[in-house]
Amino acid sequence: MKNTYLYYFGLFLMIFNGGLIKAQGCSDAGFCTVNSLKPHSNDSISLYKNQFKAGLSVGKADHSITVYSPYLEYNREINSQWGISVKVAALSQSGNGVSTFGVSDVYVNTNYRLDQNLSFTLGTKIPLANGNKMKDGQPLPMDYQSSLGTLDLIAGIGYQIKKLQLVAAIQQPLTQNSNQFVAENTPANSIWRDFQTTKDFKRSGDILFRASYPIKITDKFLVTPGLLNIYHLSDDQFSTISGTEQKIEGSKGLTINGNLFLDYVLNKKQALQLSIGAPFLVRDTRPDGLTRSFLGTLEYRFNF
């Protein structure tokens, strides 16, 4: 049986590497990393009730931009059915002679577990920046913003069939940001002409469907391959210099990502997780600056 697991694990890595070479764009607005919507082991933190996480994500974005995102997270099991989660993140982008850093968002979520196989999530993403960071008095593209600048509703449902874990969720902006970047207002031969104008940017919502399957290798080591599908519900919009609203054609559609989670238990209270992801299928246009051709995250967990 272990040989079968290793075969599928190797097959996944070959597919993953192929996707990494050819594809771009994870397009995650945040709900993919909500604690109750991520893959999980069958082990519970109920012995300790509280969990603290600290992590760092590294990604490659469009326009030769490198992205770093540190975060802190606290999870609390109130009882056998109810739990809460709070996460705070920041974002750093570097490329094309520009480096930015800023706080991004706070995620506050509640989770209700109806039984061992069925759970529900309801929460929100609260922006800590307005999505209109500037350099030398000029608005920067969304690719350099630390937050989408939108207040979002997050809702999801999780269901487990034996070991197979299925999650469906929606993230819907309730407000929009204040971005004022206009590519036409930049010098004719500058790199900024290659970026999408996002003046008065209006971002559509996303729905998510994730399937994952944890494979226990040893008592301390768990491998979880998964497939993450994100569908952007409609084309995003921006305003032209004249003030006319215009759709960004090709921004609606499906992104399919491969994920791999590697969990290692240090002791009863502490664990490490390395997760990597890359897309297999992408939307034609991703004007929100969320493109990632590769994303890796190292996370430390402490139960108490």
C-alpha positions in Angstrom: 0.0 0.0 0.0 2.8 2.4 0.8 4.4 1.7 -2.6 1.0 2.8 -4.2 1.1 6.0 -2.1 4.7 6.7 -3.2 3.7 6.1 -6.8 0.9 8.7 -6.7 3.1 11.1 -4.8 5.8 10.8 -7.5 3.2 11.2 -10.3 1.9 14.3 -8.6 5.3 15.8 -8.4 6.0 15.2 -12.1 2.7 16.9 -13.0 3.4 19.7 -10.5 6.8 20.4 -12.1 5.3 20.4 -15.6 2.7 22.9 -14.5 5.3 25.0 -12.8 7.3 25.4 -16.0 4.4 26.3 -18.2 1.8 28.1 -16.2 1.2 31.3 -14.3 -1.3 32.7 -11.8 -2.7 31.2 -8.6 -5.3 34.0 -8.2 -6.0 33.5 -4.5 -7.8 36.4 -2.8 -7.2 34.9 0.6 -9.8 32.3 1.3 -7.6 29.4 0.2 -5.5 29.9 3.3 -8.4 30.2 5.8 -7.7 27.6 8.5 -11.0 25.7 8.3 -10.9 25.7 4.4 -7.3 24.2 4.2 -6.6 20.4 4.2 -6.3 19.0 7.7 -5.2 15.8 9.3 -7.6 13.6 11.3 -5.8 14.7 14.5 -7.6 17.4 16.5 -6.2 20.2 18.6 -9.0 19.7 21.1 -6.5 18.5 23.7 -5.1 22.0 23.9 -8.0 24.2 22.5 -5.6 26.9 21.3 -3.3 27.0 18.3 -0.8 29.7 17.3 0.7 29.8 13.8 3.5 31.8 12.2 4.5 31.5 8.6 6.2 33.0 5.6 5.1 32.6 2.0 7.4 33.3 -1.0 6.0 33.6 -4.6 6.9 34.6 -8.1 4.5 37.1 -9.7 4.0 38.8 -13.1 6.5 41.4 -14.3 9.5 39.7 -12.6 8.1 40.6 -9.2 9.1 38.5 -6.1 6.5 38.4 -3.3 7.0 37.7 0.4 4.1 37.4 2.9 4.6 36.9 6.6 1.6 36.1 8.8 0.4 35.3 12.3 -2.6 33.3 13.1 -4.6 32.3 16.2 -7.2 29.5 16.3 -9.4 28.6 19.3 -11.7 25.7 19.7 -14.6 27.0 21.9 -16.2 23.5 22.2 -16.5 20.3 20.1 -18.6 22.2 17.5 -17.5 25.9 17.5 -14.2 27.4 16.7 -12.8 30.9 15.8 -9.8 31.9 13.8 -7.9 35.3 13.4 -5.1 35.8 11.0 -3.0 39.0 10.2 -0.8 39.2 7.2 1.7 41.6 5.5 3.1 41.7 2.0 6.3 42.7 0.4 6.9 43.1 -3.4 10.2 43.6 -5.1 11.0 44.0 -8.8 11.6 46.5 -11.6 13.5 48.8 -9.2 10.6 49.1 -6.8 10.3 47.6 -3.4 7.2 47.9 -1.2 6.0 46.5 2.1 2.9 47.0 4.1 0.3 45.3 6.3 -2.4 43.6 4.2 -5.5 42.2 5.8 -7.1 40.7 8.9 -9.2 37.5 8.5 -11.8 36.7 11.2 -13.7 33.4 10.8 -16.0 31.2 12.7 -16.2 27.5 12.1 -19.2 25.2 13.0 -18.7 21.4 12.9 -22.0 19.7 12.5 -20.4 16.2 12.8 -17.1 14.5 12.0 -17.7 14.8 8.3 -19.5 18.2 7.8 -18.4 21.7 8.7 -19.4 25.3 7.9 -17.3 28.5 7.8 -18.4 32.1 7.9 -16.1 35.1 8.1 -14.6 38.2 6.7 -11.5 39.8 5.3 -10.8 43.3 6.6 -8.4 45.4 4.7 -5.5 47.2 6.5 -4.7 49.2 3.3 -6.8 51.0 0.7 -5.1 49.4 -2.4 -3.7 52.8 -3.6 -0.1 52.8 -2.4 2.0 55.5 -4.2 5.6 56.0 -5.1 7.0 59.5 -5.7 3.4 60.8 -5.7 2.2 58.4 -8.4 -0.2 55.5 -7.8 1.3 52.0 -8.1 -0.3 49.1 -10.0 -2.2 46.4 -8.1 0.9 44.2 -8.4 2.6 46.4 -5.8 -0.3 46.8 -3.4 -0.2 45.1 0.0 -3.9 44.5 0.0 -6.8 44.3 -2.5 -8.3 47.0 -0.3 -11.7 45.3 -0.2 -13.9 44.2 2.7 -14.9 40.7 1.8 -17.5 38.1 2.9 -16.2 34.5 3.2 -18.4 31.5 3.5 -17.6 27.8 3.0 -18.6 24.2 3.5 -16.4 21.2 4.1 -17.2 17.5 3.7 -15.1 14.4 4.3 -15.6 11.1 2.6 -13.4 8.6 4.4 -10.0 10.4 3.8 -11.0 12.5 0.9 -11.6 16.1 1.9 -13.8 18.4 -0.2 -14.3 22.1 0.4 -16.4 24.7 -1.5 -16.4 28.4 -0.6 -17.1 31.9 -1.9 -15.3 35.2 -1.3 -17.3 38.2 -2.3 -16.1 41.8 -2.1 -18.6 44.1 -0.2 -16.6 47.2 -0.9 -14.0 48.2 -3.6 -10.6 49.8 -3.3 -9.2 53.2 -4.1 -6.6 52.3 -6.7 -5.9 55.1 -9.2 -3.2 53.6 -11.4 -3.5 54.7 -15.1 -0.9 53.1 -17.4 -1.4 55.9 -20.0 -0.2 58.5 -17.5 3.2 56.9 -17.2 6.3 57.6 -19.5 5.9 56.1 -23.0 8.9 53.8 -22.7 8.6 52.8 -19.0 7.9 49.4 -17.6 4.6 50.7 -16.2 3.0 50.7 -19.7 2.9 46.9 -19.5 0.7 46.9 -16.4 -3.1 46.9 -16.4 -4.9 50.2 -15.7 -6.9 49.8 -12.5 -8.3 53.2 -11.8 -11.5 52.8 -9.7 -10.9 49.1 -9.9 -14.0 46.9 -9.3 -13.1 43.3 -8.5 -15.5 40.4 -8.9 -16.0 37.6 -6.3 -14.5 34.1 -6.5 -15.8 30.6 -5.7 -13.5 27.8 -4.7 -13.6 24.0 -4.9 -10.8 22.1 -3.3 -10.1 18.3 -3.1 -7.3 16.9 -1.0 -6.2 13.5 0.3 -3.9 13.2 3.4 -1.5 10.3 3.3 0.2 9.3 6.5 3.7 8.2 5.8 4.9 7.8 9.4 3.5 8.8 12.8 5.3 12.1 12.4 5.1 12.7 8.6 1.9 13.5 6.6 1.8 14.2 2.9 -1.4 15.9 1.4 -1.7 16.4 -2.4 -4.6 18.5 -3.5 -6.3 20.1 -6.4 -7.6 23.7 -6.0 -10.1 25.3 -8.4 -10.9 29.0 -8.3 -13.5 30.5 -10.5 -13.7 34.3 -10.9 -17.4 35.1 -11.3 -17.3 37.9 -13.8 -14.9 40.3 -15.6 -13.3 43.0 -13.4 -13.8 46.6 -14.3 -11.8 49.9 -14.3 -12.4 53.5 -15.3 -10.7 55.1 -18.3 -9.1 58.6 -18.2 -12.4 60.0 -19.5 -14.3 58.3 -16.6 -16.0 55.5 -18.7 -16.3 52.1 -16.9 -14.7 49.3 -19.0 -14.6 45.6 -18.5 -11.2 43.8 -18.4 -11.9 41.1 -20.9 -10.5 37.7 -19.9 -10.5 38.4 -16.2 -13.5 36.1 -15.7 -12.9 32.4 -15.6 -11.2 29.3 -14.0 -7.8 28.8 -12.4 -6.7 25.3 -11.5 -3.8 24.9 -9.1 -1.9 21.9 -7.8 -1.0 21.9 -4.0 1.2 19.8 -1.9 1.3 20.0 1.9 4.1 18.3 3.9 3.5 18.2 7.7 6.1 17.1 10.2 5.2 16.7 13.9 8.0 17.9 16.2 6.2 16.8 19.4 2.7 16.8 20.9 2.5 20.6 20.9 4.6 21.7 17.9 4.6 21.0 14.1 6.0 22.3 10.9 4.2 22.5 7.5 5.8 23.1 4.1 3.3 23.8 1.3 3.9 24.4 -2.4 1.6 25.3 -5.2 1.5 26.1 -8.9 -1.2 26.5 -11.5 -2.1 24.1 -14.3 -4.8 26.3 -15.9 -5.2 30.1 -15.7 -7.5 33.0 -16.7 -6.4 35.1 -19.6 -6.0 38.2 -17.5 -5.4 38.7 -13.8 -5.5 42.5 -13.1 -5.6 42.3 -9.3 -1.9 41.5 -8.9 -2.5 38.0 -7.5 -0.6 36.1 -10.2 1.7 33.5 -8.7 3.7 31.2 -11.0 5.0 29.5 -7.9 4.1 29.8 -4.2 5.9 28.2 -1.2 5.0 28.5 2.5 6.7 27.4 5.6 4.6 27.4 8.7 5.2 26.8 12.4 2.3 25.6 14.6 2.2 25.5 18.4 -0.8 24.1 20.4 -1.4 25.1 24.0 
